[in-house]
Amino acid sequence: MVRKLRYERKLKARDIAKVINTTVSFIGNVENVANRAKYNMKHINAFAIYFQVSPQLFFPPLPYE
């Protein structure tokens, strides 16, 4: 969802990195599905504030099996 919002708003990975105070390479690792890096709850909260959406938007509607 972060990548989708980033593309919709024409933001670069470096813009997103600034929101959560991390590196561009970390953002690339999270967006690469082959990599295990993931955002944590602190990141999700920062994104919700930045994009002015509910944190719930970043979670699936149903649990994964």
The first five atom37 places (N, CA, C, CB, O) and aatype in JSON, in Angstrom:
{
  "aatype": [12, 19, 1, 11, 10, 1, 18, 6, 1, 11, 10, 11, 0, 1, 3, 9, 0, 11, 19, 9, 2, 16, 16, 19, 15, 13, 9, 7, 2, 19, 6, 2, 19, 0, 2, 1, 0, 11, 18, 2, 12, 11, 8, 9, 2, 0, 13, 0, 9, 18, 13, 5, 19, 15, 14, 5, 10, 13, 13, 14, 14, 10, 14, 18, 6],
  "atom_mask": [
    [1, 1, 1, 1, 1],
    [1, 1, 1, 1, 1],
    [1, 1, 1, 1, 1],
    [1, 1, 1, 1, 1],
    [1, 1, 1, 1, 1],
    [1, 1, 1, 1, 1],
    [1, 1, 1, 1, 1],
    [1, 1, 1, 1, 1],
    [1, 1, 1, 1, 1],
    [1, 1, 1, 1, 1],
    [1, 1, 1, 1, 1],
    [1, 1, 1, 1, 1],
    [1, 1, 1, 1, 1],
    [1, 1, 1, 1, 1],
    [1, 1, 1, 1, 1],
    [1, 1, 1, 1, 1],
    [1, 1, 1, 1, 1],
    [1, 1, 1, 1, 1],
    [1, 1, 1, 1, 1],
    [1, 1, 1, 1, 1],
    [1, 1, 1, 1, 1],
    [1, 1, 1, 1, 1],
    [1, 1, 1, 1, 1],
    [1, 1, 1, 1, 1],
    [1, 1, 1, 1, 1],
    [1, 1, 1, 1, 1],
    [1, 1, 1, 1, 1],
    [1, 1, 1, 0, 1],
    [1, 1, 1, 1, 1],
    [1, 1, 1, 1, 1],
    [1, 1, 1, 1, 1],
    [1, 1, 1, 1, 1],
    [1, 1, 1, 1, 1],
    [1, 1, 1, 1, 1],
    [1, 1, 1, 1, 1],
    [1, 1, 1, 1, 1],
    [1, 1, 1, 1, 1],
    [1, 1, 1, 1, 1],
    [1, 1, 1, 1, 1],
    [1, 1, 1, 1, 1],
    [1, 1, 1, 1, 1],
    [1, 1, 1, 1, 1],
    [1, 1, 1, 1, 1],
    [1, 1, 1, 1, 1],
    [1, 1, 1, 1, 1],
    [1, 1, 1, 1, 1],
    [1, 1, 1, 1, 1],
    [1, 1, 1, 1, 1],
    [1, 1, 1, 1, 1],
    [1, 1, 1, 1, 1],
    [1, 1, 1, 1, 1],
    [1, 1, 1, 1, 1],
    [1, 1, 1, 1, 1],
    [1, 1, 1, 1, 1],
    [1, 1, 1, 1, 1],
    [1, 1, 1, 1, 1],
    [1, 1, 1, 1, 1],
    [1, 1, 1, 1, 1],
    [1, 1, 1, 1, 1],
    [1, 1, 1, 1, 1],
    [1, 1, 1, 1, 1],
    [1, 1, 1, 1, 1],
    [1, 1, 1, 1, 1],
    [1, 1, 1, 1, 1],
    [1, 1, 1, 1, 1]
  ],
  "atom_positions": [
    [[0.82, -1.19, 0.0], [0.0, 0.0, 0.0], [0.87, 1.26, 0.0], [-0.93, -0.01, 1.2], [0.52, 2.26, -0.63]],
    [[1.99, 1.21, 0.71], [2.88, 2.38, 0.72], [3.38, 2.66, -0.69], [4.08, 2.16, 1.69], [3.41, 3.81, -1.14]],
    [[3.78, 1.6, -1.4], [4.27, 1.78, -2.76], [3.16, 2.35, -3.65], [4.79, 0.45, -3.33], [3.42, 3.23, -4.48]],
    [[1.95, 1.86, -3.49], [0.82, 2.36, -4.28], [0.6, 3.85, -4.03], [-0.47, 1.57, -3.96], [0.46, 4.63, -4.97]],
    [[0.57, 4.24, -2.75], [0.4, 5.66, -2.42], [1.56, 6.49, -2.93], [0.26, 5.84, -0.91], [1.38, 7.61, -3.4]],
    [[2.75, 5.94, -2.84], [3.95, 6.63, -3.32], [3.85, 6.9, -4.81], [5.22, 5.82, -3.01], [4.12, 8.01, -5.27]],
    [[3.46, 5.89, -5.58], [3.33, 6.06, -7.03], [2.2, 7.02, -7.39], [3.09, 4.71, -7.7], [2.36, 7.86, -8.28]],
    [[1.07, 6.9, -6.7], [-0.07, 7.78, -6.98], [0.29, 9.25, -6.76], [-1.26, 7.4, -6.11], [-0.17, 10.12, -7.49]],
    [[1.11, 9.5, -5.76], [1.48, 10.89, -5.42], [2.82, 11.31, -6.0], [1.52, 11.05, -3.92], [3.36, 12.36, -5.67]],
    [[3.34, 10.45, -6.88], [4.59, 10.74, -7.6], [5.75, 11.06, -6.65], [4.38, 11.9, -8.56], [6.51, 12.0, -6.86]],
    [[5.86, 10.26, -5.6], [6.94, 10.42, -4.63], [8.07, 9.46, -4.94], [6.43, 10.2, -3.2], [7.84, 8.38, -5.48]],
    [[9.26, 9.83, -4.59], [10.44, 8.98, -4.75], [10.65, 8.18, -3.47], [11.71, 9.84, -5.09], [10.1, 8.51, -2.41]],
    [[11.44, 7.13, -3.58], [11.77, 6.33, -2.4], [12.44, 7.2, -1.34], [12.69, 5.14, -2.78], [12.25, 6.97, -0.14]],
    [[13.22, 8.17, -1.75], [13.9, 9.03, -0.77], [12.9, 9.88, 0.01], [14.91, 9.95, -1.48], [13.14, 10.2, 1.17]],
    [[11.77, 10.24, -0.62], [10.73, 10.99, 0.08], [10.11, 10.13, 1.19], [9.62, 11.46, -0.91], [9.87, 10.6, 2.3]],
    [[9.87, 8.88, 0.86], [9.29, 7.96, 1.84], [10.3, 7.67, 2.95], [8.86, 6.64, 1.15], [9.92, 7.56, 4.11]],
    [[11.56, 7.55, 2.58], [12.61, 7.29, 3.57], [12.67, 8.41, 4.61], [13.98, 7.13, 2.88], [12.9, 8.16, 5.79]],
    [[12.46, 9.64, 4.16], [12.48, 10.77, 5.09], [11.32, 10.72, 6.07], [12.44, 12.09, 4.32], [11.45, 11.12, 7.23]],
    [[10.18, 10.21, 5.62], [9.0, 10.13, 6.49], [9.27, 9.25, 7.7], [7.79, 9.59, 5.7], [8.84, 9.56, 8.81]],
    [[10.0, 8.14, 7.49], [10.26, 7.22, 8.6], [11.71, 7.26, 9.05], [9.9, 5.8, 8.19], [12.16, 6.41, 9.82]],
    [[12.45, 8.26, 8.58], [13.83, 8.47, 9.01], [14.7, 7.23, 8.81], [13.86, 8.88, 10.47], [15.31, 6.71, 9.75]],
    [[14.74, 6.77, 7.58], [15.55, 5.6, 7.23], [16.24, 5.84, 5.9], [14.67, 4.32, 7.17], [16.22, 6.96, 5.38]],
    [[16.84, 4.8, 5.36], [17.59, 4.93, 4.1], [16.73, 4.54, 2.91], [18.85, 4.07, 4.15], [15.73, 3.83, 3.04]],
    [[17.14, 5.01, 1.76], [16.47, 4.64, 0.51], [16.62, 3.14, 0.27], [17.04, 5.45, -0.68], [15.7, 2.51, -0.25]],
    [[17.75, 2.58, 0.64], [17.95, 1.15, 0.43], [16.98, 0.32, 1.26], [19.39, 0.77, 0.76], [16.55, -0.74, 0.82]],
    [[16.64, 0.79, 2.47], [15.64, 0.06, 3.27], [14.3, 0.06, 2.57], [15.51, 0.69, 4.67], [13.61, -0.96, 2.54]],
    [[13.91, 1.19, 2.02], [12.64, 1.27, 1.28], [12.66, 0.3, 0.11], [12.38, 2.73, 0.78], [11.68, -0.41, -0.13]],
    [[13.75, 0.26, -0.62], [13.89, -0.68, -1.73], [13.79, -2.12, -1.27], [0.0, 0.0, 0.0], [13.17, -2.94, -1.94]],
    [[14.39, -2.42, -0.12], [14.32, -3.78, 0.41], [12.88, -4.15, 0.79], [15.23, -3.92, 1.63], [12.45, -5.28, 0.54]],
    [[12.15, -3.23, 1.38], [10.76, -3.51, 1.75], [9.91, -3.71, 0.51], [10.19, -2.37, 2.62], [9.05, -4.59, 0.48]],
    [[10.13, -2.92, -0.51], [9.32, -3.01, -1.73], [9.69, -4.22, -2.58], [9.48, -1.74, -2.55], [8.93, -4.58, -3.49]],
    [[10.81, -4.84, -2.32], [11.23, -6.04, -3.03], [10.62, -7.24, -2.32], [12.79, -6.15, -3.12], [11.02, -7.55, -1.19]],
    [[9.69, -7.93, -2.95], [8.99, -9.03, -2.3], [9.92, -10.2, -1.96], [7.87, -9.52, -3.18], [9.58, -11.02, -1.11]],
    [[11.06, -10.28, -2.6], [12.02, -11.36, -2.32], [12.82, -11.08, -1.05], [12.96, -11.54, -3.5], [13.53, -11.96, -0.57]],
    [[12.71, -9.87, -0.52], [13.46, -9.5, 0.68], [12.57, -9.59, 1.91], [14.04, -8.06, 0.53], [11.36, -9.38, 1.82]],
    [[13.16, -9.9, 3.06], [12.39, -10.08, 4.29], [12.13, -8.77, 5.04], [13.11, -11.03, 5.19], [11.38, -8.78, 6.01]],
    [[12.72, -7.68, 4.64], [12.53, -6.4, 5.32], [11.06, -5.98, 5.26], [13.44, -5.29, 4.69], [10.41, -6.1, 4.22]],
    [[10.56, -5.5, 6.38], [9.16, -5.06, 6.46], [9.07, -3.8, 7.3], [8.27, -6.18, 7.05], [9.95, -3.5, 8.11]],
    [[7.99, -3.06, 7.1], [7.72, -1.9, 7.94], [7.2, -2.39, 9.29], [6.7, -0.93, 7.25], [6.54, -3.42, 9.37]],
    [[7.49, -1.63, 10.36], [6.95, -1.97, 11.67], [5.8, -1.01, 11.99], [8.06, -1.89, 12.77], [5.45, -0.15, 11.19]],
    [[5.22, -1.18, 13.16], [4.06, -0.37, 13.54], [4.39, 1.12, 13.64], [3.49, -0.86, 14.86], [3.54, 1.96, 13.33]],
    [[5.59, 1.44, 14.06], [6.0, 2.84, 14.12], [6.02, 3.44, 12.72], [7.4, 2.99, 14.79], [5.6, 4.58, 12.51]],
    [[6.52, 2.68, 11.75], [6.53, 3.12, 10.35], [5.11, 3.32, 9.84], [7.28, 2.1, 9.46], [4.79, 4.34, 9.22]],
    [[4.24, 2.34, 10.11], [2.85, 2.41, 9.65], [2.17, 3.65, 10.21], [2.07, 1.13, 10.07], [1.45, 4.34, 9.49]],
    [[2.39, 3.93, 11.47], [1.79, 5.12, 12.08], [2.3, 6.4, 11.41], [2.09, 5.16, 13.59], [1.52, 7.31, 11.14]],
    [[3.6, 6.45, 11.15], [4.18, 7.63, 10.48], [3.59, 7.8, 9.08], [5.72, 7.51, 10.4], [3.31, 8.92, 8.66]],
    [[3.42, 6.7, 8.36], [2.82, 6.77, 7.02], [1.36, 7.23, 7.1], [2.91, 5.41, 6.32], [0.92, 8.02, 6.27]],
    [[0.62, 6.73, 8.08], [-0.78, 7.12, 8.23], [-0.89, 8.63, 8.47], [-1.44, 6.35, 9.4], [-1.76, 9.29, 7.91]],
    [[-0.01, 9.15, 9.3], [-0.01, 10.59, 9.56], [0.38, 11.35, 8.28], [0.98, 10.93, 10.71], [-0.28, 12.32, 7.91]],
    [[1.44, 10.91, 7.63], [1.93, 11.59, 6.43], [0.88, 11.61, 5.32], [3.21, 10.92, 5.93], [0.62, 12.65, 4.71]],
    [[0.27, 10.44, 5.05], [-0.71, 10.34, 3.97], [-2.12, 10.73, 4.41], [-0.72, 8.93, 3.42], [-3.04, 10.76, 3.59]],
    [[-2.3, 11.03, 5.71], [-3.58, 11.42, 6.27], [-4.67, 10.37, 6.0], [-4.01, 12.77, 5.7], [-5.75, 10.67, 5.49]],
    [[-4.33, 9.14, 6.37], [-5.24, 8.0, 6.24], [-5.23, 7.23, 7.55], [-4.85, 7.08, 5.03], [-4.38, 7.47, 8.41]],
    [[-6.15, 6.31, 7.68], [-6.17, 5.44, 8.85], [-5.05, 4.39, 8.74], [-7.56, 4.75, 9.0], [-4.78, 3.91, 7.64]],
    [[-4.41, 4.04, 9.84], [-3.41, 2.97, 9.8], [-4.0, 1.65, 9.29], [-2.8, 2.77, 11.18], [-3.28, 0.8, 8.77]],
    [[-5.29, 1.5, 9.45], [-5.98, 0.29, 9.0], [-5.8, 0.08, 7.5], [-7.46, 0.37, 9.35], [-5.83, -1.06, 7.03]],
    [[-5.63, 1.13, 6.75], [-5.45, 1.03, 5.3], [-4.25, 0.16, 4.93], [-5.29, 2.41, 4.71], [-4.24, -0.43, 3.84]],
    [[-3.27, 0.07, 5.79], [-2.04, -0.65, 5.49], [-2.1, -2.13, 5.86], [-0.9, 0.0, 6.22], [-1.11, -2.85, 5.72]],
    [[-3.25, -2.58, 6.33], [-3.42, -3.98, 6.73], [-4.47, -4.66, 5.86], [-3.82, -4.08, 8.23], [-5.38, -4.0, 5.37]],
    [[-4.33, -5.97, 5.65], [-5.34, -6.69, 4.85], [-6.68, -6.74, 5.57], [-4.85, -8.12, 4.53], [-6.72, -6.7, 6.8]],
    [[-7.77, -6.83, 4.83], [-9.08, -6.87, 5.47], [-9.32, -8.14, 6.29], [-10.17, -6.74, 4.43], [-10.06, -8.13, 7.27]],
    [[-8.68, -9.22, 5.88], [-8.81, -10.49, 6.59], [-7.42, -11.05, 6.88], [-9.65, -11.51, 5.77], [-6.47, -10.74, 6.15]],
    [[-7.28, -11.85, 7.93], [-5.97, -12.42, 8.22], [-5.53, -13.4, 7.15], [-5.98, -13.11, 9.59], [-6.35, -14.05, 6.5]],
    [[-4.23, -13.51, 6.99], [-3.68, -14.51, 6.06], [-3.72, -15.87, 6.71], [-2.22, -14.15, 5.63], [-3.63, -15.99, 7.93]],
    [[-3.86, -16.89, 5.9], [-3.86, -18.25, 6.44], [-2.48, -18.84, 6.4], [-4.83, -19.14, 5.68], [-2.28, -19.98, 6.82]]
  ]
}
